[in-house]
Amino acid sequence: MLTDDAGGARLTARSLRLIALLTMAAGFLDAYTFLGRGGVFATAQTGNVVLLGVTAAQSDWAAALRHVPPIAAFIVGVWVAETIQLPRVAAVLRRPARAALLLEILVLVAVGLLPPATPDDLVAVLIAFVASVQITCFGLIGRWTFNTTVTTTNLRNAAQAAYGAVVRHDREAAARARSLWPAIASFAAGAVLGGLATVRLGDAAVWVATALLTMGLALFLIDDHRR
């Protein structure tokens, strides 16, 4: 997770507003790649690992190998995100959180400009890269951990927070629940939006996810202006 931005930008990077937008974009992209790009999960690599194992167990090697490139692209994206966070690199970029988000946007723009005949596997690889940069660079809402591309851990944490708030009357747990549940809902909303947009717009639906990330980048500029 990025920690080298100035204090104000760090607050924006950990804000519920930004994380909700990033999470919505992740839910959108998962629906987009699953429905419109060959049934591959591009942001949630758990699904790809499971499908890889299932198809390999059935000796369907061609289908199994289709799930390898997104996993590899995800790993490369993590390496790129870690490089962005190196002190000497962050010093050059000056605003590494924005640089990471801009990188995501540029990759999605490239996806949107690809010709219609582009193989689905290439698109899945590019989006897996985007997801890995996001999950590595943005992982906090305030002081609480949050995964912007995978829901399982978030649901557990939110459920624990809700339990603590209701049963133990824990104010800290209540505050955590108020942050986590809206972000989880944004992932579900993104998946619904992604499904609807993919059915209606086809390949062009990726521009909607690009717009969501661009709105996230704009939050940094808006907060800078306010400060």
C-alpha positions as CSV (number, residue, x, y, z in Angstrom):
1,M,0.0,0.0,0.0
2,L,1.2,3.4,-0.9
3,T,2.6,5.4,2.0
4,D,4.9,8.0,0.4
5,D,2.4,10.6,-0.7
6,A,2.1,13.9,1.2
7,G,-0.4,13.8,4.1
8,G,-3.3,15.3,2.3
9,A,-3.0,12.9,-0.7
10,R,-2.6,10.0,1.7
11,L,-6.0,10.9,3.2
12,T,-7.5,10.9,-0.2
13,A,-5.9,7.5,-1.1
14,R,-7.5,6.0,2.1
15,S,-10.9,7.8,1.8
16,L,-14.1,5.8,1.5
17,R,-15.0,7.9,-1.5
18,L,-12.0,6.7,-3.5
19,I,-12.0,3.1,-2.3
20,A,-15.7,2.8,-3.2
21,L,-15.0,4.0,-6.7
22,L,-12.0,1.6,-7.1
23,T,-14.0,-1.3,-5.7
24,M,-16.9,-0.5,-8.0
25,A,-14.5,-0.5,-11.0
26,A,-13.2,-3.9,-9.9
27,G,-16.6,-5.4,-9.6
28,F,-17.4,-3.9,-13.0
29,L,-14.3,-5.4,-14.7
30,D,-14.9,-8.8,-13.2
31,A,-18.4,-8.9,-14.7
32,Y,-17.0,-7.4,-18.0
33,T,-14.3,-10.0,-18.5
34,F,-16.5,-12.9,-17.3
35,L,-19.5,-12.1,-19.5
36,G,-17.8,-10.4,-22.5
37,R,-14.2,-11.7,-22.5
38,G,-14.3,-15.5,-22.5
39,G,-15.4,-16.3,-18.9
40,V,-12.1,-15.4,-17.3
41,F,-11.9,-13.6,-13.9
42,A,-9.5,-10.8,-14.5
43,T,-9.4,-9.1,-11.1
44,A,-10.1,-12.1,-8.7
45,Q,-7.3,-14.6,-9.3
46,T,-8.9,-17.1,-6.9
47,G,-11.4,-17.9,-9.6
48,N,-8.7,-18.4,-12.2
49,V,-6.7,-20.7,-10.0
50,V,-9.8,-22.8,-9.3
51,L,-10.7,-23.0,-13.0
52,L,-7.1,-23.8,-13.8
53,G,-7.2,-26.7,-11.4
54,V,-10.6,-27.9,-12.5
55,T,-9.8,-27.9,-16.2
56,A,-6.4,-29.5,-15.6
57,A,-8.0,-32.3,-13.6
58,Q,-10.2,-32.9,-16.6
59,S,-7.1,-33.0,-18.8
60,D,-8.5,-30.1,-20.8
61,W,-5.1,-28.5,-21.1
62,A,-6.1,-25.9,-23.7
63,A,-8.7,-24.5,-21.3
64,A,-6.4,-24.7,-18.3
65,L,-3.6,-22.8,-20.0
66,R,-6.1,-19.9,-20.7
67,H,-6.1,-19.1,-17.0
68,V,-2.3,-18.9,-16.7
69,P,-1.6,-15.5,-18.5
70,P,-4.0,-13.5,-16.2
71,I,-2.3,-15.0,-13.1
72,A,1.1,-14.1,-14.6
73,A,0.0,-10.6,-15.5
74,F,-1.3,-10.2,-11.9
75,I,2.1,-11.1,-10.5
76,V,3.9,-8.6,-12.9
77,G,1.4,-5.9,-11.8
78,V,2.3,-6.5,-8.2
79,W,6.0,-6.1,-9.0
80,V,5.3,-2.9,-10.9
81,A,3.3,-1.5,-8.0
82,E,6.0,-2.5,-5.5
83,T,8.5,-0.7,-7.7
84,I,6.4,2.5,-7.7
85,Q,6.6,2.4,-3.9
86,L,10.3,2.2,-3.7
87,P,11.6,5.4,-2.0
88,R,13.8,6.4,-4.8
89,V,11.1,5.8,-7.4
90,A,8.4,7.5,-5.3
91,A,10.7,10.5,-4.9
92,V,10.9,10.9,-8.7
93,L,7.2,10.4,-9.3
94,R,6.4,12.7,-6.3
95,R,2.8,11.5,-6.2
96,P,3.0,7.7,-6.5
97,A,-0.7,7.0,-5.6
98,R,-1.8,9.2,-8.5
99,A,0.8,7.6,-10.7
100,A,-0.5,4.2,-10.0
101,L,-4.1,5.2,-10.6
102,L,-3.1,7.0,-13.9
103,L,-1.3,3.8,-15.0
104,E,-4.5,1.8,-14.4
105,I,-6.5,4.4,-16.5
106,L,-4.0,4.3,-19.3
107,V,-4.1,0.5,-19.6
108,L,-7.9,0.6,-19.7
109,V,-7.8,3.3,-22.3
110,A,-5.5,1.0,-24.4
111,V,-8.0,-1.8,-23.9
112,G,-10.8,0.5,-25.1
113,L,-8.9,1.3,-28.2
114,L,-8.1,-2.3,-29.2
115,P,-9.8,-3.4,-32.4
116,P,-12.9,-5.7,-32.0
117,A,-11.0,-8.7,-33.2
118,T,-8.5,-8.5,-30.3
119,P,-8.3,-11.9,-28.5
120,D,-10.2,-12.0,-25.2
121,D,-7.1,-13.5,-23.5
122,L,-5.1,-10.4,-24.2
123,V,-7.8,-8.2,-22.7
124,A,-8.0,-10.4,-19.6
125,V,-4.2,-10.1,-19.2
126,L,-4.3,-6.3,-19.4
127,I,-7.1,-6.0,-16.9
128,A,-5.4,-8.5,-14.5
129,F,-2.4,-6.2,-14.6
130,V,-4.7,-3.2,-13.7
131,A,-6.3,-5.1,-10.8
132,S,-2.9,-6.1,-9.3
133,V,-1.6,-2.6,-9.4
134,Q,-4.8,-1.4,-7.6
135,I,-4.9,-4.1,-5.0
136,T,-1.2,-3.5,-4.1
137,C,-1.4,0.3,-4.0
138,F,-4.8,0.9,-2.4
139,G,-5.6,-1.3,0.6
140,L,-6.8,1.0,3.4
141,I,-10.0,2.8,4.3
142,G,-8.8,5.2,6.9
143,R,-6.8,2.9,9.2
144,W,-8.7,-0.3,8.3
145,T,-7.5,-2.8,5.7
146,F,-9.7,-3.4,2.7
147,N,-9.2,-5.4,-0.5
148,T,-10.6,-3.5,-3.5
149,T,-10.8,-6.5,-5.8
150,V,-11.7,-9.5,-3.6
151,T,-14.8,-9.5,-1.4
152,T,-14.4,-12.6,0.9
153,T,-12.0,-11.1,3.4
154,N,-13.9,-7.8,3.3
155,L,-17.2,-9.6,4.2
156,R,-15.5,-11.4,7.1
157,N,-14.1,-8.2,8.5
158,A,-17.3,-6.3,8.0
159,A,-19.3,-9.1,9.7
160,Q,-16.9,-9.1,12.6
161,A,-17.2,-5.3,12.9
162,A,-21.0,-5.5,12.8
163,Y,-21.0,-8.2,15.5
164,G,-18.7,-6.1,17.7
165,A,-20.8,-3.0,17.2
166,V,-24.1,-4.8,18.0
167,V,-23.1,-7.3,20.7
168,R,-20.2,-5.6,22.4
169,H,-21.3,-2.0,21.7
170,D,-17.8,-1.4,20.5
171,R,-17.5,2.1,19.0
172,E,-14.4,1.3,17.1
173,A,-16.1,-1.7,15.5
174,A,-19.1,0.4,14.6
175,A,-16.9,3.0,12.9
176,R,-15.2,0.2,11.0
177,A,-18.5,-1.3,9.9
178,R,-19.7,2.0,8.7
179,S,-16.7,2.2,6.3
180,L,-16.5,-1.5,5.2
181,W,-20.2,-2.2,4.4
182,P,-20.6,0.7,1.9
183,A,-17.4,-0.3,0.1
184,I,-18.6,-3.9,-0.1
185,A,-21.9,-2.7,-1.5
186,S,-20.0,-0.7,-4.2
187,F,-18.4,-3.9,-5.4
188,A,-21.8,-5.5,-5.8
189,A,-23.1,-2.4,-7.5
190,G,-20.1,-2.4,-9.9
191,A,-20.8,-6.1,-10.8
192,V,-24.4,-5.3,-11.6
193,L,-23.4,-2.2,-13.6
194,G,-20.7,-4.2,-15.4
195,G,-23.2,-7.0,-16.3
196,L,-25.8,-4.6,-17.7
197,A,-23.2,-2.5,-19.5
198,T,-21.5,-5.5,-21.1
199,V,-24.8,-6.9,-22.4
200,R,-25.8,-3.5,-23.9
201,L,-22.4,-2.1,-25.0
202,G,-20.2,-5.1,-25.6
203,D,-16.5,-4.4,-25.7
204,A,-17.1,-0.7,-25.3
205,A,-18.3,-1.2,-21.7
206,V,-14.7,-1.0,-20.6
207,W,-15.0,2.8,-21.0
208,V,-17.4,2.9,-18.0
209,A,-14.7,1.3,-15.8
210,T,-12.2,3.8,-17.2
211,A,-14.6,6.7,-16.2
212,L,-14.9,5.3,-12.7
213,L,-11.1,5.3,-12.2
214,T,-10.9,8.8,-13.8
215,M,-13.4,10.0,-11.2
216,G,-11.1,8.5,-8.6
217,L,-8.1,10.4,-9.9
218,A,-10.2,13.6,-10.0
219,L,-10.8,13.2,-6.2
220,F,-7.1,14.0,-5.6
221,L,-7.4,17.2,-7.6
222,I,-10.6,18.2,-5.9
223,D,-9.1,17.6,-2.5
224,D,-6.0,19.5,-3.4
225,H,-8.1,22.5,-4.4
226,R,-10.0,22.3,-1.1
227,R,-6.8,22.2,0.8
